[in-house]
Amino acid sequence: MFQLSEMEDQLVDDPSHLTHVVEEIMLADPSNWQKHYHGNDHELKLVVDKKLSPDPKELVLQGIYEYMSDYEYATFC
């Protein structure tokens, strides 16, 4: 969803800025997620930013895992 929002930001004249809206809401009322993370305001903002942006390394590892799962399934069936 956030990747689509980034595309929207680049392609649409008046984008919704979904990522920024979600970040503002999360920071305005952190009661739903703050108990899972600890730190000062700056550190918590970094947590929010990281959660809203996919980690490229994690995306690569996920792709490798999916590929290997498909290969294993095809090999042993």
PQR file with spaces between the fields and no chain letter, atoms N, CA, C, O and H, PARSE charges and radii, in Angstrom:
ATOM       1  N    MET     1       0.813   -1.174    0.000 -0.4000 1.5000
ATOM       2  CA   MET     1       0.000    0.000    0.000 -0.0000 2.0000
ATOM       3  C    MET     1       0.872    1.259    0.000  0.5500 1.7000
ATOM       4  O    MET     1       0.571    2.231   -0.693 -0.5500 1.4000
ATOM       5  N    PHE     2       1.965    1.229    0.792 -0.4000 1.5000
ATOM       6  CA   PHE     2       2.818    2.404    0.853 -0.0000 2.0000
ATOM       7  C    PHE     2       3.620    2.592   -0.428  0.5500 1.7000
ATOM       8  O    PHE     2       3.935    3.721   -0.804 -0.5500 1.4000
ATOM       9  H    PHE     2       2.210    0.439    1.355  0.4000 1.0000
ATOM      10  N    GLN     3       3.947    1.506   -1.093 -0.4000 1.5000
ATOM      11  CA   GLN     3       4.643    1.639   -2.369 -0.0000 2.0000
ATOM      12  C    GLN     3       3.724    2.255   -3.408  0.5500 1.7000
ATOM      13  O    GLN     3       4.167    3.059   -4.229 -0.5500 1.4000
ATOM      14  H    GLN     3       3.691    0.589   -0.788  0.4000 1.0000
ATOM      15  N    LEU     4       2.446    1.885   -3.383 -0.4000 1.5000
ATOM      16  CA   LEU     4       1.487    2.518   -4.284 -0.0000 2.0000
ATOM      17  C    LEU     4       1.340    4.003   -3.955  0.5500 1.7000
ATOM      18  O    LEU     4       1.183    4.831   -4.852 -0.5500 1.4000
ATOM      19  H    LEU     4       2.087    1.232   -2.716  0.4000 1.0000
ATOM      20  N    SER     5       1.390    4.327   -2.684 -0.4000 1.5000
ATOM      21  CA   SER     5       1.312    5.735   -2.277 -0.0000 2.0000
ATOM      22  C    SER     5       2.505    6.525   -2.808  0.5500 1.7000
ATOM      23  O    SER     5       2.354    7.669   -3.236 -0.5500 1.4000
ATOM      24  H    SER     5       1.518    3.654   -1.956  0.4000 1.0000
ATOM      25  N    GLU     6       3.685    5.918   -2.779 -0.4000 1.5000
ATOM      26  CA   GLU     6       4.866    6.591   -3.324 -0.0000 2.0000
ATOM      27  C    GLU     6       4.716    6.827   -4.817  0.5500 1.7000
ATOM      28  O    GLU     6       5.112    7.877   -5.322 -0.5500 1.4000
ATOM      29  H    GLU     6       3.808    4.988   -2.431  0.4000 1.0000
ATOM      30  N    MET     7       4.146    5.855   -5.531 -0.4000 1.5000
ATOM      31  CA   MET     7       3.897    6.033   -6.965 -0.0000 2.0000
ATOM      32  C    MET     7       2.900    7.170   -7.179  0.5500 1.7000
ATOM      33  O    MET     7       3.077    8.006   -8.066 -0.5500 1.4000
ATOM      34  H    MET     7       3.824    5.002   -5.120  0.4000 1.0000
ATOM      35  N    GLU     8       1.857    7.191   -6.362 -0.4000 1.5000
ATOM      36  CA   GLU     8       0.859    8.243   -6.457 -0.0000 2.0000
ATOM      37  C    GLU     8       1.503    9.615   -6.253  0.5500 1.7000
ATOM      38  O    GLU     8       1.202   10.564   -6.977 -0.5500 1.4000
ATOM      39  H    GLU     8       1.713    6.512   -5.642  0.4000 1.0000
ATOM      40  N    ASP     9       2.398    9.710   -5.254 -0.4000 1.5000
ATOM      41  CA   ASP     9       3.082   10.981   -4.988 -0.0000 2.0000
ATOM      42  C    ASP     9       3.825   11.499   -6.212  0.5500 1.7000
ATOM      43  O    ASP     9       3.920   12.707   -6.425 -0.5500 1.4000
ATOM      44  H    ASP     9       2.642    8.939   -4.666  0.4000 1.0000
ATOM      45  N    GLN    10       4.348   10.585   -7.006 -0.4000 1.5000
ATOM      46  CA   GLN    10       5.134   10.975   -8.176 -0.0000 2.0000
ATOM      47  C    GLN    10       4.274   11.221   -9.410  0.5500 1.7000
ATOM      48  O    GLN    10       4.659   11.995  -10.286 -0.5500 1.4000
ATOM      49  H    GLN    10       4.271    9.604   -6.833  0.4000 1.0000
ATOM      50  N    LEU    11       3.114   10.572   -9.491 -0.4000 1.5000
ATOM      51  CA   LEU    11       2.340   10.616  -10.730 -0.0000 2.0000
ATOM      52  C    LEU    11       1.116   11.527  -10.699  0.5500 1.7000
ATOM      53  O    LEU    11       0.658   11.977  -11.749 -0.5500 1.4000
ATOM      54  H    LEU    11       2.801    9.943   -8.779  0.4000 1.0000
ATOM      55  N    VAL    12       0.589   11.799   -9.528 -0.4000 1.5000
ATOM      56  CA   VAL    12      -0.671   12.535   -9.415 -0.0000 2.0000
ATOM      57  C    VAL    12      -0.383   13.978   -9.007  0.5500 1.7000
ATOM      58  O    VAL    12       0.499   14.248   -8.193 -0.5500 1.4000
ATOM      59  H    VAL    12       0.961   11.433   -8.675  0.4000 1.0000
ATOM      60  N    ASP    13      -1.147   14.892   -9.590 -0.4000 1.5000
ATOM      61  CA   ASP    13      -0.954   16.309   -9.277 -0.0000 2.0000
ATOM      62  C    ASP    13      -1.304   16.640   -7.830  0.5500 1.7000
ATOM      63  O    ASP    13      -0.637   17.465   -7.205 -0.5500 1.4000
ATOM      64  H    ASP    13      -1.864   14.673  -10.252  0.4000 1.0000
ATOM      65  N    ASP    14      -2.330   16.012   -7.301 -0.4000 1.5000
ATOM      66  CA   ASP    14      -2.764   16.283   -5.923 -0.0000 2.0000
ATOM      67  C    ASP    14      -2.832   14.955   -5.156  0.5500 1.7000
ATOM      68  O    ASP    14      -3.923   14.441   -4.909 -0.5500 1.4000
ATOM      69  H    ASP    14      -2.872   15.342   -7.809  0.4000 1.0000
ATOM      70  N    PRO    15      -1.668   14.394   -4.776 -0.5600 1.5000
ATOM      71  CA   PRO    15      -1.658   13.075   -4.130  0.2800 2.0000
ATOM      72  C    PRO    15      -2.182   13.132   -2.689  0.5500 1.7000
ATOM      73  O    PRO    15      -2.255   14.198   -2.077 -0.5500 1.4000
ATOM      74  N    SER    16      -2.542   11.962   -2.172 -0.4000 1.5000
ATOM      75  CA   SER    16      -3.096   11.868   -0.819 -0.0000 2.0000
ATOM      76  C    SER    16      -2.025   11.915    0.263  0.5500 1.7000
ATOM      77  O    SER    16      -2.338   12.212    1.416 -0.5500 1.4000
ATOM      78  H    SER    16      -2.483   11.096   -2.670  0.4000 1.0000
ATOM      79  N    HIS    17      -0.774   11.631   -0.076 -0.4000 1.5000
ATOM      80  CA   HIS    17       0.330   11.591    0.896 -0.0000 2.0000
ATOM      81  C    HIS    17       0.010   10.621    2.036  0.5500 1.7000
ATOM      82  O    HIS    17       0.191   10.944    3.210 -0.5500 1.4000
ATOM      83  H    HIS    17      -0.520   11.390   -1.012  0.4000 1.0000
ATOM      84  N    LEU    18      -0.464    9.438    1.675 -0.4000 1.5000
ATOM      85  CA   LEU    18      -0.900    8.439    2.644 -0.0000 2.0000
ATOM      86  C    LEU    18       0.157    8.136    3.697  0.5500 1.7000
ATOM      87  O    LEU    18      -0.166    8.066    4.882 -0.5500 1.4000
ATOM      88  H    LEU    18      -0.611    9.175    0.721  0.4000 1.0000
ATOM      89  N    THR    19       1.409    7.956    3.295 -0.4000 1.5000
ATOM      90  CA   THR    19       2.470    7.627    4.241 -0.0000 2.0000
ATOM      91  C    THR    19       2.611    8.712    5.304  0.5500 1.7000
ATOM      92  O    THR    19       2.763    8.410    6.488 -0.5500 1.4000
ATOM      93  H    THR    19       1.672    8.013    2.332  0.4000 1.0000
ATOM      94  N    HIS    20       2.561    9.952    4.889 -0.4000 1.5000
ATOM      95  CA   HIS    20       2.695   11.057    5.832 -0.0000 2.0000
ATOM      96  C    HIS    20       1.478   11.152    6.757  0.5500 1.7000
ATOM      97  O    HIS    20       1.616   11.464    7.940 -0.5500 1.4000
ATOM      98  H    HIS    20       2.437   10.197    3.927  0.4000 1.0000
ATOM      99  N    VAL    21       0.300   10.883    6.218 -0.4000 1.5000
ATOM     100  CA   VAL    21      -0.916   10.921    7.026 -0.0000 2.0000
ATOM     101  C    VAL    21      -0.866    9.827    8.097  0.5500 1.7000
ATOM     102  O    VAL    21      -1.168   10.080    9.264 -0.5500 1.4000
ATOM     103  H    VAL    21       0.189   10.630    5.257  0.4000 1.0000
ATOM     104  N    VAL    22      -0.487    8.623    7.700 -0.4000 1.5000
ATOM     105  CA   VAL    22      -0.389    7.513    8.660 -0.0000 2.0000
ATOM     106  C    VAL    22       0.660    7.833    9.726  0.5500 1.7000
ATOM     107  O    VAL    22       0.436    7.587   10.911 -0.5500 1.4000
ATOM     108  H    VAL    22      -0.242    8.417    6.753  0.4000 1.0000
ATOM     109  N    GLU    23       1.795    8.377    9.309 -0.4000 1.5000
ATOM     110  CA   GLU    23       2.844    8.740   10.257 -0.0000 2.0000
ATOM     111  C    GLU    23       2.334    9.774   11.265  0.5500 1.7000
ATOM     112  O    GLU    23       2.592    9.650   12.462 -0.5500 1.4000
ATOM     113  H    GLU    23       1.976    8.576    8.346  0.4000 1.0000
ATOM     114  N    GLU    24       1.618   10.782   10.792 -0.4000 1.5000
ATOM     115  CA   GLU    24       1.078   11.804   11.687 -0.0000 2.0000
ATOM     116  C    GLU    24       0.105   11.198   12.690  0.5500 1.7000
ATOM     117  O    GLU    24       0.131   11.539   13.872 -0.5500 1.4000
ATOM     118  H    GLU    24       1.409   10.883    9.819  0.4000 1.0000
ATOM     119  N    ILE    25      -0.750   10.303   12.219 -0.4000 1.5000
ATOM     120  CA   ILE    25      -1.728    9.656   13.103 -0.0000 2.0000
ATOM     121  C    ILE    25      -1.023    8.783   14.131  0.5500 1.7000
ATOM     122  O    ILE    25      -1.381    8.793   15.309 -0.5500 1.4000
ATOM     123  H    ILE    25      -0.771   10.026   11.259  0.4000 1.0000
ATOM     124  N    MET    26      -0.018    8.024   13.685 -0.4000 1.5000
ATOM     125  CA   MET    26       0.713    7.161   14.609 -0.0000 2.0000
ATOM     126  C    MET    26       1.430    7.977   15.670  0.5500 1.7000
ATOM     127  O    MET    26       1.433    7.603   16.843 -0.5500 1.4000
ATOM     128  H    MET    26       0.272    8.015   12.728  0.4000 1.0000
ATOM     129  N    LEU    27       2.032    9.077   15.278 -0.4000 1.5000
ATOM     130  CA   LEU    27       2.760    9.909   16.238 -0.0000 2.0000
ATOM     131  C    LEU    27       1.819   10.700   17.142  0.5500 1.7000
ATOM     132  O    LEU    27       2.164   11.004   18.284 -0.5500 1.4000
ATOM     133  H    LEU    27       2.030    9.381   14.325  0.4000 1.0000
ATOM     134  N    ALA    28       0.626   11.037   16.634 -0.4000 1.5000
ATOM     135  CA   ALA    28      -0.337   11.787   17.440 -0.0000 2.0000
ATOM     136  C    ALA    28      -0.944   10.908   18.532  0.5500 1.7000
ATOM     137  O    ALA    28      -1.255   11.395   19.619 -0.5500 1.4000
ATOM     138  H    ALA    28       0.346   10.791   15.706  0.4000 1.0000
ATOM     139  N    ASP    29      -1.116    9.610   18.249 -0.4000 1.5000
ATOM     140  CA   ASP    29      -1.699    8.696   19.234 -0.0000 2.0000
ATOM     141  C    ASP    29      -0.919    7.376   19.211  0.5500 1.7000
ATOM     142  O    ASP    29      -1.360    6.401   18.602 -0.5500 1.4000
ATOM     143  H    ASP    29      -0.864    9.213   17.366  0.4000 1.0000
ATOM     144  N    PRO    30       0.230    7.353   19.871 -0.5600 1.5000
ATOM     145  CA   PRO    30       1.082    6.165   19.836  0.2800 2.0000
ATOM     146  C    PRO    30       0.643    5.046   20.782  0.5500 1.7000
ATOM     147  O    PRO    30       1.351    4.047   20.912 -0.5500 1.4000
ATOM     148  N    SER    31      -0.496    5.188   21.439 -0.4000 1.5000
ATOM     149  CA   SER    31      -0.911    4.210   22.452 -0.0000 2.0000
ATOM     150  C    SER    31      -1.078    2.796   21.884  0.5500 1.7000
ATOM     151  O    SER    31      -0.927    1.822   22.623 -0.5500 1.4000
ATOM     152  H    SER    31      -1.071    6.000   21.334  0.4000 1.0000
ATOM     153  N    ASN    32      -1.382    2.665   20.603 -0.4000 1.5000
ATOM     154  CA   ASN    32      -1.595    1.343   20.011 -0.0000 2.0000
ATOM     155  C    ASN    32      -0.305    0.616   19.668  0.5500 1.7000
ATOM     156  O    ASN    32      -0.312   -0.603   19.502 -0.5500 1.4000
ATOM     157  H    ASN    32      -1.505    3.456   20.004  0.4000 1.0000
ATOM     158  N    TRP    33       0.788    1.334   19.562 -0.4000 1.5000
ATOM     159  CA   TRP    33       2.027    0.675   19.146 -0.0000 2.0000
ATOM     160  C    TRP    33       3.223    0.983   20.035  0.5500 1.7000
ATOM     161  O    TRP    33       4.215    0.255   19.990 -0.5500 1.4000
ATOM     162  H    TRP    33       0.794    2.325   19.698  0.4000 1.0000
ATOM     163  N    GLN    34       3.163    2.030   20.835 -0.4000 1.5000
ATOM     164  CA   GLN    34       4.325    2.476   21.598 -0.0000 2.0000
ATOM     165  C    GLN    34       4.775    1.463   22.648  0.5500 1.7000
ATOM     166  O    GLN    34       5.960    1.413   22.978 -0.5500 1.4000
ATOM     167  H    GLN    34       2.357    2.621   20.871  0.4000 1.0000
ATOM     168  N    LYS    35       3.860    0.659   23.178 -0.4000 1.5000
ATOM     169  CA   LYS    35       4.243   -0.315   24.194 -0.0000 2.0000
ATOM     170  C    LYS    35       5.182   -1.384   23.645  0.5500 1.7000
ATOM     171  O    LYS    35       5.846   -2.088   24.406 -0.5500 1.4000
ATOM     172  H    LYS    35       2.897    0.700   22.910  0.4000 1.0000
ATOM     173  N    HIS    36       5.235   -1.503   22.319 -0.4000 1.5000
ATOM     174  CA   HIS    36       6.112   -2.490   21.680 -0.0000 2.0000
ATOM     175  C    HIS    36       7.505   -1.940   21.402  0.5500 1.7000
ATOM     176  O    HIS    36       8.423   -2.704   21.105 -0.5500 1.4000
ATOM     177  H    HIS    36       4.696   -0.932   21.700  0.4000 1.0000
ATOM     178  N    TYR    37       7.671   -0.616   21.495 -0.4000 1.5000
ATOM     179  CA   TYR    37       8.941    0.034   21.184 -0.0000 2.0000
ATOM     180  C    TYR    37       9.305    0.999   22.303  0.5500 1.7000
ATOM     181  O    TYR    37       8.428    1.559   22.959 -0.5500 1.4000
ATOM     182  H    TYR    37       6.925    0.004   21.736  0.4000 1.0000
ATOM     183  N    HIS    38      10.586    1.188   22.514 -0.4000 1.5000
ATOM     184  CA   HIS    38      11.040    2.063   23.586 -0.0000 2.0000
ATOM     185  C    HIS    38      12.048    3.063   23.028  0.5500 1.7000
ATOM     186  O    HIS    38      12.791    2.755   22.095 -0.5500 1.4000
ATOM     187  H    HIS    38      11.299    0.732   21.980  0.4000 1.0000
ATOM     188  N    GLY    39      12.066    4.245   23.599 -0.4000 1.5000
ATOM     189  CA   GLY    39      13.032    5.250   23.188 -0.0000 2.0000
ATOM     190  C    GLY    39      12.453    6.644   23.312  0.5500 1.7000
ATOM     191  O    GLY    39      11.292    6.830   23.675 -0.5500 1.4000
ATOM     192  H    GLY    39      11.462    4.495   24.357  0.4000 1.0000
ATOM     193  N    ASN    40      13.299    7.625   22.998 -0.4000 1.5000
ATOM     194  CA   ASN    40      12.833    9.009   23.036 -0.0000 2.0000
ATOM     195  C    ASN    40      12.032    9.327   21.770  0.5500 1.7000
ATOM     196  O    ASN    40      11.879    8.471   20.899 -0.5500 1.4000
ATOM     197  H    ASN    40      14.242    7.474   22.703  0.4000 1.0000
ATOM     198  N    ASP    41      11.530   10.541   21.671 -0.4000 1.5000
ATOM     199  CA   ASP    41      10.681   10.910   20.531 -0.0000 2.0000
ATOM     200  C    ASP    41      11.389   10.706   19.199  0.5500 1.7000
ATOM     201  O    ASP    41      10.782   10.229   18.241 -0.5500 1.4000
ATOM     202  H    ASP    41      11.655   11.236   22.379  0.4000 1.0000
ATOM     203  N    HIS    42      12.666   11.063   19.132 -0.4000 1.5000
ATOM     204  CA   HIS    42      13.421   10.905   17.890 -0.0000 2.0000
ATOM     205  C    HIS    42      13.541    9.422   17.510  0.5500 1.7000
ATOM     206  O    HIS    42      13.345    9.060   16.350 -0.5500 1.4000
ATOM     207  H    HIS    42      13.160   11.450   19.911  0.4000 1.0000
ATOM     208  N    GLU    43      13.858    8.578   18.478 -0.4000 1.5000
ATOM     209  CA   GLU    43      13.994    7.142   18.207 -0.0000 2.0000
ATOM     210  C    GLU    43      12.658    6.527   17.791  0.5500 1.7000
ATOM     211  O    GLU    43      12.618    5.668   16.910 -0.5500 1.4000
ATOM     212  H    GLU    43      14.018    8.872   19.420  0.4000 1.0000
ATOM     213  N    LEU    44      11.567    6.964   18.420 -0.4000 1.5000
ATOM     214  CA   LEU    44      10.253    6.443   18.043 -0.0000 2.0000
ATOM     215  C    LEU    44       9.859    6.889   16.641  0.5500 1.7000
ATOM     216  O    LEU    44       9.219    6.133   15.910 -0.5500 1.4000
ATOM     217  H    LEU    44      11.600    7.662   19.135  0.4000 1.0000
ATOM     218  N    LYS    45      10.231    8.107   16.257 -0.4000 1.5000
ATOM     219  CA   LYS    45       9.942    8.567   14.892 -0.0000 2.0000
ATOM     220  C    LYS    45      10.696    7.714   13.884  0.5500 1.7000
ATOM     221  O    LYS    45      10.168    7.397   12.818 -0.5500 1.4000
ATOM     222  H    LYS    45      10.750    8.721   16.851  0.4000 1.0000
ATOM     223  N    LEU    46      11.924    7.340   14.213 -0.4000 1.5000
ATOM     224  CA   LEU    46      12.686    6.455   13.327 -0.0000 2.0000
ATOM     225  C    LEU    46      12.008    5.099   13.192  0.5500 1.7000
ATOM     226  O    LEU    46      12.015    4.505   12.113 -0.5500 1.4000
ATOM     227  H    LEU    46      12.353    7.597   15.079  0.4000 1.0000
ATOM     228  N    VAL    47      11.424    4.607   14.281 -0.4000 1.5000
ATOM     229  CA   VAL    47      10.687    3.336   14.235 -0.0000 2.0000
ATOM     230  C    VAL    47       9.506    3.463   13.290  0.5500 1.7000
ATOM     231  O    VAL    47       9.283    2.591   12.449 -0.5500 1.4000
ATOM     232  H    VAL    47      11.419    5.089   15.156  0.4000 1.0000
ATOM     233  N    VAL    48       8.745    4.549   13.422 -0.4000 1.5000
ATOM     234  CA   VAL    48       7.591    4.766   12.552 -0.0000 2.0000
ATOM     235  C    VAL    48       8.046    4.846   11.099  0.5500 1.7000
ATOM     236  O    VAL    48       7.454    4.211   10.227 -0.5500 1.4000
ATOM     237  H    VAL    48       8.926    5.257   14.105  0.4000 1.0000
ATOM     238  N    ASP    49       9.092    5.622   10.837 -0.4000 1.5000
ATOM     239  CA   ASP    49       9.601    5.753    9.467 -0.0000 2.0000
ATOM     240  C    ASP    49      10.015    4.406    8.907  0.5500 1.7000
ATOM     241  O    ASP    49       9.721    4.100    7.751 -0.5500 1.4000
ATOM     242  H    ASP    49       9.573    6.138   11.546  0.4000 1.0000
ATOM     243  N    LYS    50      10.690    3.601    9.703 -0.4000 1.5000
ATOM     244  CA   LYS    50      11.151    2.292    9.230 -0.0000 2.0000
ATOM     245  C    LYS    50       9.973    1.373    8.954  0.5500 1.7000
ATOM     246  O    LYS    50       9.983    0.645    7.961 -0.5500 1.4000
ATOM     247  H    LYS    50      10.928    3.850   10.642  0.4000 1.0000
ATOM     248  N    LYS    51       8.954    1.391    9.813 -0.4000 1.5000
ATOM     249  CA   LYS    51       7.793    0.526    9.626 -0.0000 2.0000
ATOM     250  C    LYS    51       6.999    0.932    8.387  0.5500 1.7000
ATOM     251  O    LYS    51       6.350    0.090    7.766 -0.5500 1.4000
ATOM     252  H    LYS    51       8.946    1.982   10.620  0.4000 1.0000
ATOM     253  N    LEU    52       7.043    2.194    8.027 -0.4000 1.5000
ATOM     254  CA   LEU    52       6.291    2.652    6.867 -0.0000 2.0000
ATOM     255  C    LEU    52       7.060    2.473    5.563  0.5500 1.7000
ATOM     256  O    LEU    52       6.473    2.546    4.483 -0.5500 1.4000
ATOM     257  H    LEU    52       7.570    2.878    8.531  0.4000 1.0000
ATOM     258  N    SER    53       8.351    2.241    5.652 -0.4000 1.5000
ATOM     259  CA   SER    53       9.173    2.061    4.461 -0.0000 2.0000
ATOM     260  C    SER    53       9.743    0.645    4.463  0.5500 1.7000
ATOM     261  O    SER    53      10.408    0.247    5.419 -0.5500 1.4000
ATOM     262  H    SER    53       8.828    2.182    6.529  0.4000 1.0000
ATOM     263  N    PRO    54       9.490   -0.116    3.403 -0.5600 1.5000
ATOM     264  CA   PRO    54      10.024   -1.474    3.379  0.2800 2.0000
ATOM     265  C    PRO    54      11.547   -1.464    3.302  0.5500 1.7000
ATOM     266  O    PRO    54      12.135   -0.645    2.596 -0.5500 1.4000
ATOM     267  N    ASP    55      12.172   -2.368    4.023 -0.4000 1.5000
ATOM     268  CA   ASP    55      13.623   -2.516    4.017 -0.0000 2.0000
ATOM     269  C    ASP    55      14.018   -3.285    2.749  0.5500 1.7000
ATOM     270  O    ASP    55      13.566   -4.415    2.561 -0.5500 1.4000
ATOM     271  H    ASP    55      11.695   -3.033    4.596  0.4000 1.0000
ATOM     272  N    PRO    56      14.847   -2.705    1.879 -0.5600 1.5000
ATOM     273  CA   PRO    56      15.233   -3.390    0.643  0.2800 2.0000
ATOM     274  C    PRO    56      15.847   -4.770    0.902  0.5500 1.7000
ATOM     275  O    PRO    56      15.588   -5.712    0.152 -0.5500 1.4000
ATOM     276  N    LYS    57      16.644   -4.893    1.939 -0.4000 1.5000
ATOM     277  CA   LYS    57      17.249   -6.188    2.254 -0.0000 2.0000
ATOM     278  C    LYS    57      16.169   -7.218    2.587  0.5500 1.7000
ATOM     279  O    LYS    57      16.250   -8.367    2.153 -0.5500 1.4000
ATOM     280  H    LYS    57      16.855   -4.128    2.548  0.4000 1.0000
ATOM     281  N    GLU    58      15.170   -6.810    3.348 -0.4000 1.5000
ATOM     282  CA   GLU    58      14.082   -7.725    3.692 -0.0000 2.0000
ATOM     283  C    GLU    58      13.298   -8.133    2.443  0.5500 1.7000
ATOM     284  O    GLU    58      12.882   -9.285    2.322 -0.5500 1.4000
ATOM     285  H    GLU    58      15.104   -5.876    3.700  0.4000 1.0000
ATOM     286  N    LEU    59      13.095   -7.193    1.515 -0.4000 1.5000
ATOM     287  CA   LEU    59      12.396   -7.526    0.277 -0.0000 2.0000
ATOM     288  C    LEU    59      13.170   -8.548   -0.540  0.5500 1.7000
ATOM     289  O    LEU    59      12.574   -9.463   -1.109 -0.5500 1.4000
ATOM     290  H    LEU    59      13.433   -6.257    1.614  0.4000 1.0000
ATOM     291  N    VAL    60      14.496   -8.405   -0.606 -0.4000 1.5000
ATOM     292  CA   VAL    60      15.335   -9.351   -1.335 -0.0000 2.0000
ATOM     293  C    VAL    60      15.274  -10.722   -0.667  0.5500 1.7000
ATOM     294  O    VAL    60      15.098  -11.738   -1.339 -0.5500 1.4000
ATOM     295  H    VAL    60      14.980   -7.662   -0.144  0.4000 1.0000
ATOM     296  N    LEU    61      15.421  -10.746    0.656 -0.4000 1.5000
ATOM     297  CA   LEU    61      15.365  -12.020    1.377 -0.0000 2.0000
ATOM     298  C    LEU    61      14.011  -12.691    1.219  0.5500 1.7000
ATOM     299  O    LEU    61      13.939  -13.913    1.081 -0.5500 1.4000
ATOM     300  H    LEU    61      15.564   -9.921    1.202  0.4000 1.0000
ATOM     301  N    GLN    62      12.950  -11.919    1.237 -0.4000 1.5000
ATOM     302  CA   GLN    62      11.616  -12.471    1.030 -0.0000 2.0000
ATOM     303  C    GLN    62      11.503  -13.083   -0.367  0.5500 1.7000
ATOM     304  O    GLN    62      10.942  -14.168   -0.528 -0.5500 1.4000
ATOM     305  H    GLN    62      13.009  -10.927    1.349  0.4000 1.0000
ATOM     306  N    GLY    63      12.033  -12.391   -1.374 -0.4000 1.5000
ATOM     307  CA   GLY    63      12.010  -12.910   -2.737 -0.0000 2.0000
ATOM     308  C    GLY    63      12.797  -14.201   -2.860  0.5500 1.7000
ATOM     309  O    GLY    63      12.356  -15.136   -3.528 -0.5500 1.4000
ATOM     310  H    GLY    63      12.488  -11.510   -1.244  0.4000 1.0000
ATOM     311  N    ILE    64      13.954  -14.262   -2.226 -0.4000 1.5000
ATOM     312  CA   ILE    64      14.771  -15.480   -2.258 -0.0000 2.0000
ATOM     313  C    ILE    64      14.025  -16.625   -1.590  0.5500 1.7000
ATOM     314  O    ILE    64      13.996  -17.740   -2.113 -0.5500 1.4000
ATOM     315  H    ILE    64      14.312  -13.503   -1.683  0.4000 1.0000
ATOM     316  N    TYR    65      13.426  -16.357   -0.442 -0.4000 1.5000
ATOM     317  CA   TYR    65      12.683  -17.389    0.271 -0.0000 2.0000
ATOM     318  C    TYR    65      11.534  -17.924   -0.586  0.5500 1.7000
ATOM     319  O    TYR    65      11.329  -19.134   -0.674 -0.5500 1.4000
ATOM     320  H    TYR    65      13.450  -15.452   -0.018  0.4000 1.0000
ATOM     321  N    GLU    66      10.792  -17.018   -1.213 -0.4000 1.5000
ATOM     322  CA   GLU    66       9.677  -17.444   -2.066 -0.0000 2.0000
ATOM     323  C    GLU    66      10.185  -18.268   -3.244  0.5500 1.7000
ATOM     324  O    GLU    66       9.577  -19.280   -3.591 -0.5500 1.4000
ATOM     325  H    GLU    66      10.958  -16.035   -1.142  0.4000 1.0000
ATOM     326  N    TYR    67      11.282  -17.855   -3.861 -0.4000 1.5000
ATOM     327  CA   TYR    67      11.857  -18.601   -4.983 -0.0000 2.0000
ATOM     328  C    TYR    67      12.271  -19.997   -4.542  0.5500 1.7000
ATOM     329  O    TYR    67      11.988  -20.984   -5.221 -0.5500 1.4000
ATOM     330  H    TYR    67      11.776  -17.033   -3.580  0.4000 1.0000
ATOM     331  N    MET    68      12.954  -20.069   -3.385 -0.4000 1.5000
ATOM     332  CA   MET    68      13.413  -21.369   -2.901 -0.0000 2.0000
ATOM     333  C    MET    68      12.229  -22.270   -2.526  0.5500 1.7000
ATOM     334  O    MET    68      12.288  -23.481   -2.738 -0.5500 1.4000
ATOM     335  H    MET    68      13.184  -19.267   -2.833  0.4000 1.0000
ATOM     336  N    SER    69      11.181  -21.706   -1.985 -0.4000 1.5000
ATOM     337  CA   SER    69       9.990  -22.487   -1.660 -0.0000 2.0000
ATOM     338  C    SER    69       9.359  -23.052   -2.917  0.5500 1.7000
ATOM     339  O    SER    69       8.943  -24.210   -2.940 -0.5500 1.4000
ATOM     340  H    SER    69      11.133  -20.722   -1.813  0.4000 1.0000
ATOM     341  N    ASP    70       9.284  -22.237   -3.968 -0.4000 1.5000
ATOM     342  CA   ASP    70       8.742  -22.711   -5.246 -0.0000 2.0000
ATOM     343  C    ASP    70       9.616  -23.806   -5.829  0.5500 1.7000
ATOM     344  O    ASP    70       9.104  -24.798   -6.349 -0.5500 1.4000
ATOM     345  H    ASP    70       9.622  -21.296   -3.949  0.4000 1.0000
ATOM     346  N    TYR    71      10.936  -23.637   -5.747 -0.4000 1.5000
ATOM     347  CA   TYR    71      11.873  -24.626   -6.270 -0.0000 2.0000
ATOM     348  C    TYR    71      11.740  -25.943   -5.502  0.5500 1.7000
ATOM     349  O    TYR    71      11.710  -27.018   -6.102 -0.5500 1.4000
ATOM     350  H    TYR    71      11.351  -22.831   -5.324  0.4000 1.0000
ATOM     351  N    GLU    72      11.661  -25.852   -4.187 -0.4000 1.5000
ATOM     352  CA   GLU    72      11.531  -27.058   -3.369 -0.0000 2.0000
ATOM     353  C    GLU    72      10.234  -27.792   -3.703  0.5500 1.7000
ATOM     354  O    GLU    72      10.225  -29.017   -3.816 -0.5500 1.4000
ATOM     355  H    GLU    72      11.685  -24.979   -3.701  0.4000 1.0000
ATOM     356  N    TYR    73       9.140  -27.047   -3.863 -0.4000 1.5000
ATOM     357  CA   TYR    73       7.865  -27.648   -4.198 -0.0000 2.0000
ATOM     358  C    TYR    73       7.929  -28.354   -5.551  0.5500 1.7000
ATOM     359  O    TYR    73       7.441  -29.474   -5.699 -0.5500 1.4000
ATOM     360  H    TYR    73       9.146  -26.051   -3.771  0.4000 1.0000
ATOM     361  N    ALA    74       8.539  -27.684   -6.542 -0.4000 1.5000
ATOM     362  CA   ALA    74       8.639  -28.257   -7.891 -0.0000 2.0000
ATOM     363  C    ALA    74       9.549  -29.475   -7.912  0.5500 1.7000
ATOM     364  O    ALA    74       9.310  -30.407   -8.680 -0.5500 1.4000
ATOM     365  H    ALA    74       8.935  -26.774   -6.422  0.4000 1.0000
ATOM     366  N    THR    75      10.575  -29.485   -7.096 -0.4000 1.5000
ATOM     367  CA   THR    75      11.548  -30.579   -7.089 -0.0000 2.0000
ATOM     368  C    THR    75      10.987  -31.836   -6.441  0.5500 1.7000
ATOM     369  O    THR    75      11.276  -32.945   -6.892 -0.5500 1.4000
ATOM     370  H    THR    75      10.770  -28.727   -6.472  0.4000 1.0000
ATOM     371  N    PHE    76      10.204  -31.682   -5.409 -0.4000 1.5000
ATOM     372  CA   PHE    76       9.761  -32.844   -4.646 -0.0000 2.0000
ATOM     373  C    PHE    76       8.338  -33.285   -4.960  0.5500 1.7000
ATOM     374  O    PHE    76       7.818  -34.187   -4.304 -0.5500 1.4000
ATOM     375  H    PHE    76       9.969  -30.782   -5.043  0.4000 1.0000
ATOM     376  N    CYS    77       7.711  -32.680   -5.930 -0.4000 1.5000
ATOM     377  CA   CYS    77       6.346  -33.098   -6.300 -0.0000 2.0000
ATOM     378  C    CYS    77       6.359  -34.030   -7.473  0.5500 1.7000
ATOM     379  O    CYS    77       5.303  -34.480   -7.916 -0.5500 1.4000
ATOM     380  H    CYS    77       8.134  -31.947   -6.464  0.4000 1.0000
